[in-house]
Amino acid sequence: MISFSRYRLLVCAGALALGISTVATGSAAAASPYSVLQINICNSGHTECYTGEATARAGDLIKARSPSVVTVNEMCASDGEPIRERTGYAGVFTQSGSQTCTNGSAYGNALLFPAGTSVGMPFQFTYDANPAYAKGDDPPEVERRTLTCAPAAGITACVTHLSDDPSFKSDQAAEMEGVVGKYASAGPTLLGGDWNMTHGGDPDDAQDYVPTGMFRKGDGDVQHVMASSAHFGFTSTRVMVPDDDWTNHPGLQVYLTR
């Protein structure tokens, strides 16, 4: 496993496992509570929603909610260690193309799990449909939207952030549906992410991209969580009250049984 202290040296190599140690597994014989917390923390520094407060506030939210897994969008690699110190949660971070945050750290998505969770080798899929948004001059940085999945404690957990460009997001959603659907057909699978489309949206309806054998729950806006129907049951959702001092994307927590 790669420690946070070595992270910045190795992040460009691709998907990395962060700070995971011992194994903790539960009984598969009886249904037990399980929840997914999806948050877009808007922490790159490149957009208007950046406040500089996201790392601490996301850590506070994770600590208060105690989810089974956290799916995070618009995160900096440098956020990982402060969040781990605050909550004990750590896991997998993957960079989105070659883009970095304004602090020089890699920018991308993450899957975070409670301390002691065993996390396997992640798989990162870069969407074929991808606008090349160049940022910076020497050399130019390009954001490429991705899907990352990793095995953890008997499930496959996935995170994605789809483009807000209408010319690309529906094609990315179709690619997401195909990749995640294959995982779901093989075993317990979850996905959380900012899809930049809503349930019932026109022309892009989030429900149209739910794979066979999975169900979707959302926040009434662009964030969604999916789970494999054969392995998870739905209990309820909880949406964080919008709090503009650190993100413009209210957190979505979906409560399940496993």
C-alpha positions in Angstrom: 0.0 0.0 0.0 1.1 3.6 -0.6 1.3 6.0 2.3 0.0 9.5 2.0 3.6 10.8 2.5 4.6 9.2 -0.8 1.4 10.0 -2.6 2.4 13.1 -4.5 5.5 11.3 -6.0 3.4 8.5 -7.5 0.0 9.9 -8.2 0.6 10.3 -12.0 1.1 6.6 -12.3 -2.7 6.1 -12.1 -5.0 4.6 -9.6 -3.5 4.4 -6.1 -4.5 2.7 -2.9 -4.1 5.0 0.1 -3.3 4.1 3.7 -5.3 0.8 4.1 -4.1 -1.7 6.6 -6.0 -4.5 8.3 -9.0 -6.5 7.1 -12.5 -6.1 8.5 -15.3 -8.2 7.1 -18.9 -8.8 8.3 -21.2 -11.7 8.0 -22.9 -12.1 4.7 -25.6 -14.4 6.2 -27.9 -11.7 7.6 -28.9 -8.3 6.1 -27.2 -5.4 7.8 -27.3 -1.6 7.5 -25.1 -0.1 4.8 -24.9 3.4 3.5 -23.2 5.4 0.7 -22.3 9.1 1.1 -21.8 10.9 -2.2 -20.2 14.4 -2.1 -18.7 16.8 -4.6 -16.4 18.9 -2.6 -15.5 21.4 -5.3 -12.0 21.8 -4.1 -9.9 22.2 -7.2 -9.6 26.0 -6.7 -10.4 26.6 -10.4 -14.2 27.2 -10.0 -16.4 29.7 -8.2 -17.6 27.2 -5.7 -14.1 26.8 -4.1 -13.9 28.3 -0.6 -10.8 26.5 0.9 -13.1 25.0 3.6 -14.0 21.8 1.8 -11.4 19.4 3.3 -12.3 20.2 6.9 -16.0 20.4 6.3 -16.1 17.1 4.3 -14.2 15.5 7.1 -16.8 16.7 9.6 -19.6 15.4 7.5 -18.0 12.0 7.1 -17.4 11.8 10.8 -20.9 12.8 11.6 -22.6 10.4 9.1 -20.3 7.4 9.5 -21.1 5.9 6.0 -19.9 2.5 4.8 -18.3 4.1 1.8 -17.8 7.7 0.6 -17.7 8.6 -3.1 -16.0 11.9 -3.7 -15.8 14.2 -6.7 -13.6 17.2 -7.4 -11.1 16.3 -4.7 -7.4 17.0 -4.5 -4.9 14.2 -3.7 -3.7 16.4 -0.8 -7.2 16.3 0.8 -6.7 12.6 1.5 -4.4 12.7 4.5 -6.3 15.5 6.4 -9.5 13.6 5.9 -7.9 10.4 7.1 -6.5 12.1 10.2 -9.9 13.7 11.0 -12.1 10.6 10.3 -10.0 7.4 9.9 -11.4 7.0 6.3 -9.0 6.3 3.5 -9.0 4.4 0.2 -8.4 5.1 -3.4 -7.8 8.3 -5.3 -7.6 8.6 -9.1 -6.5 11.6 -11.1 -8.8 13.1 -13.8 -6.5 13.3 -16.9 -3.5 15.5 -16.1 -5.4 18.2 -14.2 -4.1 19.5 -10.9 -5.6 21.7 -8.2 -4.4 25.2 -7.7 -2.2 24.0 -4.9 -0.3 21.7 -7.4 -1.9 18.5 -6.1 -3.5 16.0 -8.5 -7.3 16.5 -9.1 -9.8 13.8 -9.4 -12.2 11.4 -7.6 -11.9 9.1 -4.5 -13.5 6.1 -2.8 -13.1 6.3 1.0 -13.8 3.6 3.5 -13.7 3.3 7.3 -10.4 2.5 9.0 -9.5 -1.2 8.7 -11.3 -1.9 5.5 -9.5 -4.1 3.0 -9.3 -2.4 -0.4 -8.0 -4.2 -3.5 -6.5 -3.0 -6.7 -8.6 -0.3 -8.4 -9.7 -0.2 -12.0 -9.8 3.2 -13.7 -11.7 3.7 -16.9 -11.3 6.9 -18.9 -14.4 7.6 -21.0 -13.9 7.5 -24.7 -16.3 10.4 -25.1 -14.2 13.2 -23.5 -13.8 16.9 -24.2 -10.2 18.0 -23.9 -10.4 20.9 -21.6 -6.9 22.3 -21.5 -5.9 24.4 -18.5 -2.5 26.0 -17.9 0.3 26.7 -20.3 3.5 24.8 -19.5 2.5 22.0 -20.1 -1.2 22.3 -20.6 -3.3 20.3 -18.2 -6.3 18.4 -19.5 -9.2 17.1 -17.5 -10.5 13.7 -18.6 -13.7 12.4 -16.9 -13.3 8.9 -15.5 -15.0 5.9 -13.7 -13.0 4.2 -10.9 -14.0 0.9 -9.2 -12.3 -1.0 -6.5 -13.1 -4.2 -4.5 -13.5 -3.6 -0.8 -14.9 -5.8 1.9 -16.8 -8.0 -0.4 -18.3 -5.4 -2.8 -17.2 -3.5 -5.8 -17.5 0.3 -5.1 -17.3 2.8 -8.0 -17.2 6.6 -8.3 -17.6 8.8 -11.4 -18.0 12.4 -12.4 -19.7 12.9 -15.8 -19.1 15.9 -18.0 -21.4 18.9 -17.9 -21.0 19.3 -21.6 -24.2 18.2 -23.3 -22.2 16.9 -26.3 -20.5 14.3 -24.2 -22.3 13.5 -21.0 -24.9 11.1 -22.5 -22.2 9.1 -24.2 -20.2 9.0 -21.0 -23.4 7.8 -19.1 -23.9 5.0 -21.6 -20.2 3.9 -21.1 -20.7 4.1 -17.4 -23.9 1.9 -17.7 -22.0 -0.8 -19.6 -19.0 -0.9 -17.3 -20.9 -0.9 -14.0 -23.5 -3.3 -15.3 -20.8 -5.9 -15.9 -19.6 -5.6 -12.3 -23.2 -5.8 -11.0 -23.9 -9.0 -12.9 -20.9 -10.6 -11.2 -21.5 -9.5 -7.5 -22.4 -6.8 -5.1 -21.8 -3.4 -6.7 -22.3 0.3 -5.8 -21.7 3.5 -7.6 -21.9 7.1 -6.5 -21.2 10.3 -8.4 -22.1 13.6 -9.9 -23.7 12.8 -13.2 -24.6 16.4 -14.3 -28.0 15.2 -15.2 -31.3 14.7 -13.3 -34.0 12.1 -12.9 -36.6 13.0 -15.5 -34.2 15.4 -17.2 -34.7 16.3 -20.9 -32.8 15.4 -23.0 -30.7 13.5 -20.5 -32.6 11.5 -17.9 -30.4 9.8 -15.3 -32.8 6.9 -15.1 -32.1 5.9 -18.7 -28.6 4.9 -17.7 -29.3 2.5 -14.8 -27.9 -0.9 -15.7 -30.2 -4.0 -15.6 -30.0 -5.4 -12.1 -29.4 -2.1 -10.4 -31.5 0.6 -8.8 -30.8 4.4 -8.6 -31.5 6.9 -5.9 -30.7 10.6 -6.2 -30.7 14.0 -4.4 -33.4 15.5 -6.7 -30.6 17.1 -8.7 -27.4 15.8 -10.3 -25.9 13.4 -7.7 -26.9 9.7 -7.8 -26.1 6.4 -6.1 -26.7 3.0 -7.7 -26.7 -0.4 -6.1 -27.1 -4.0 -7.4 -30.6 -5.1 -6.6 -29.7 -8.7 -5.8 -27.4 -7.7 -3.0 -28.8 -4.5 -1.6 -32.2 -3.2 -0.4 -33.2 0.4 -0.2 -34.1 2.1 3.1 -34.0 5.9 2.7 -32.1 8.9 1.5 -30.8 11.9 3.3 -29.7 15.1 1.5 -27.4 17.6 3.2 -28.8 21.1 3.6 -27.0 23.3 1.0 -24.1 25.1 2.6 -22.4 27.6 0.3 -19.4 28.1 2.5 -17.8 25.0 1.2 -19.7 23.4 -1.7 -22.5 24.0 -4.1 -23.4 20.3 -4.2 -25.4 19.1 -1.1 -24.2 15.7 0.1 -26.4 12.7 -0.7 -26.5 9.7 1.7 -28.3 6.6 0.6 -29.2 4.1 3.4 -29.3 0.5 2.3 -29.4 -3.0 3.7 -26.9 -5.6 2.6 
